[in-house]
Amino acid sequence: MSTEFSIDSTKMISNVFAFHSAQTKPATLSVVQPSRRTIPDDSAPVQPKQTCDDYSRLLSTACAARYLGVSVWTVRRLVYAGELPAQRRGRRMRFDKKDLDRWIEGNKEIVKL
């Protein structure tokens, strides 16, 4: 199979693009346009989605998962199984660092080599 393009096929492709760009309607105020995403520079600082404060005693589900080294869903499964205590704040759960440390100590295994 040849990957070379002839002048006719290149002209045909440019005509298709021109046709589709002419068919698009201008944006009105009632239509929400999607935001354009830009690729950040290499020098741009990386912003984490959520920062976990080292000084707070109560942690969110994401911070508790990061603290334990497991996924958010694993933390939720542990809570629903009754293995990990949590405090409800409306729909959100908060985790005490002391409870997380107790869970870590209680689930340690001695690995024999």
C-alpha positions as CSV (number, residue, x, y, z in Angstrom):
1,M,0.0,0.0,0.0
2,S,1.4,3.3,-1.0
3,T,1.3,6.3,1.4
4,E,2.1,8.9,-1.2
5,F,-0.5,11.4,-2.0
6,S,-1.2,12.8,-5.4
7,I,-2.0,16.4,-6.2
8,D,-5.6,15.5,-6.8
9,S,-6.0,13.7,-3.5
10,T,-4.4,16.6,-1.6
11,K,-6.7,19.0,-3.4
12,M,-9.7,16.8,-2.5
13,I,-8.8,16.8,1.2
14,S,-8.4,20.5,1.3
15,N,-11.8,20.9,-0.4
16,V,-13.4,18.7,2.3
17,F,-11.9,20.8,5.1
18,A,-13.0,24.0,3.4
19,F,-16.5,22.5,3.0
20,H,-16.8,21.5,6.7
21,S,-15.4,24.8,7.9
22,A,-18.1,26.7,5.8
23,Q,-20.9,24.5,7.2
24,T,-20.2,25.4,10.8
25,K,-22.5,28.0,12.2
26,P,-21.2,30.9,14.2
27,A,-21.6,30.5,18.0
28,T,-24.6,32.2,19.6
29,L,-24.9,33.3,23.2
30,S,-27.2,30.4,24.1
31,V,-24.7,27.7,23.0
32,V,-21.9,26.9,25.4
33,Q,-18.6,26.4,23.6
34,P,-16.1,23.9,25.0
35,S,-13.0,25.3,26.6
36,R,-9.8,25.0,24.6
37,R,-7.2,23.0,26.4
38,T,-3.6,24.2,26.1
39,I,-0.5,22.1,26.7
40,P,1.5,23.7,29.5
41,D,5.2,24.6,29.1
42,D,7.8,22.4,30.7
43,S,8.7,25.3,33.0
44,A,5.1,25.6,34.3
45,P,4.7,24.3,37.8
46,V,2.5,21.2,38.2
47,Q,-0.5,21.8,40.3
48,P,-1.9,18.9,42.3
49,K,-5.6,18.3,42.2
50,Q,-5.8,18.5,45.9
51,T,-3.2,19.3,48.4
52,C,-3.1,17.3,51.6
53,D,-2.1,19.4,54.6
54,D,0.4,17.7,56.9
55,Y,-0.8,19.6,59.9
56,S,-4.5,18.8,59.8
57,R,-5.7,15.8,61.9
58,L,-8.8,15.1,59.8
59,L,-8.2,14.0,56.2
60,S,-10.4,13.7,53.2
61,T,-11.0,10.4,51.4
62,A,-8.3,11.3,48.8
63,C,-5.8,12.3,51.4
64,A,-6.5,9.3,53.5
65,A,-6.0,7.1,50.4
66,R,-2.7,8.8,49.7
67,Y,-1.6,8.4,53.4
68,L,-2.4,4.7,53.3
69,G,-1.0,4.1,49.8
70,V,-4.2,2.7,48.4
71,S,-6.9,3.9,46.1
72,V,-9.9,6.0,47.1
73,W,-12.2,3.0,46.3
74,T,-10.2,0.8,48.7
75,V,-10.6,3.3,51.5
76,R,-14.4,3.4,50.8
77,R,-14.6,-0.4,50.8
78,L,-12.7,-0.5,54.1
79,V,-15.2,2.0,55.6
80,Y,-18.3,0.2,54.3
81,A,-16.8,-3.1,55.6
82,G,-16.4,-1.6,59.1
83,E,-12.6,-2.0,59.1
84,L,-11.8,1.7,59.0
85,P,-13.6,4.3,61.1
86,A,-14.7,7.5,59.5
87,Q,-16.7,10.6,60.4
88,R,-19.5,11.8,58.2
89,R,-19.7,15.5,57.3
90,G,-22.8,15.6,55.2
91,R,-22.0,13.4,52.2
92,R,-18.3,13.6,52.8
93,M,-16.1,11.4,55.0
94,R,-13.2,12.6,57.1
95,F,-10.6,10.3,58.5
96,D,-8.6,10.8,61.7
97,K,-4.8,10.2,61.3
98,K,-4.7,8.3,64.6
99,D,-7.3,5.9,63.2
100,L,-5.3,5.5,60.0
101,D,-2.2,4.8,62.0
102,R,-4.0,2.2,64.1
103,W,-5.3,0.5,61.0
104,I,-1.7,0.4,59.6
105,E,-0.4,-1.2,62.8
106,G,-3.2,-3.7,63.0
107,N,-2.7,-4.9,59.4
108,K,1.1,-5.4,59.4
109,E,2.4,-8.8,58.4
110,I,5.7,-10.4,59.1
111,V,7.2,-11.5,55.8
112,K,9.4,-14.5,55.9
113,L,12.0,-14.8,53.1
